[in-house]
C-alpha cells in the first residue's frame, strides 16, 4: 500500500517533487523513478515495483518494458492517448451524501483531475464512494450521453473517463 500511494503521488500528481519528468503521455523510465525515489529517501527495488504493479487491485499502473505510468487520475497534464470508446448503457459513480446537492445542480465535474471517473459496475462505484464515508452510488445514462455526442474513453484498468456528466444524465438513488 505504501509503495502504491508513493507511485500514485509521483506518477499522477507531483513528479517534480522527486525530480522526475513524465513524458507527454505520462511515461517515465523505471530506472529513473527508482533512482529519484531512493535519492528522496524512499528505497524501492525493481522487483518490489513490479510486484506492486502486478498485485494492485485497482491496476493503477502500467509497465511497458523499461517505463511506467499511471493509468488515469492525473492532475498533471498528460495525454494517455486513449481512443474514444462506446460505453455500456449505464456507468456508475461513487460519492458521499455531502456532495449530492452540488452534483444535482452542476452534474459531475472532473474537479482537479482531467476527467470524471466512472465505474463499470455498482460494486466498484460503492468501493470508490466508501473511501470518503458512507457511499452513495449514482447511475449515469452513458448510452444517452454517447448518443448526445459526449465522448468516453476507457483506461487500461477499466475506469471510464469523460469530460463531465451533465445532471440530466444522472439517476440518484431513492
Secondary structure, DSSP 8 states (H G I E B T S, - for coil): -HHHHHHHIIIII-GGGGT----TTS-EEHHHHHHHHHHTT----HHHHHHHHHH-TT--EEEETTEEEESS--SS------------SEEEEEEEGGGHHHHHHH-EE-TTSSSEEEBSSHHHHHHHHHTTSSEEEEEEEHHHHHHTT--EEE-TTS-EEESEE-GGGEE---
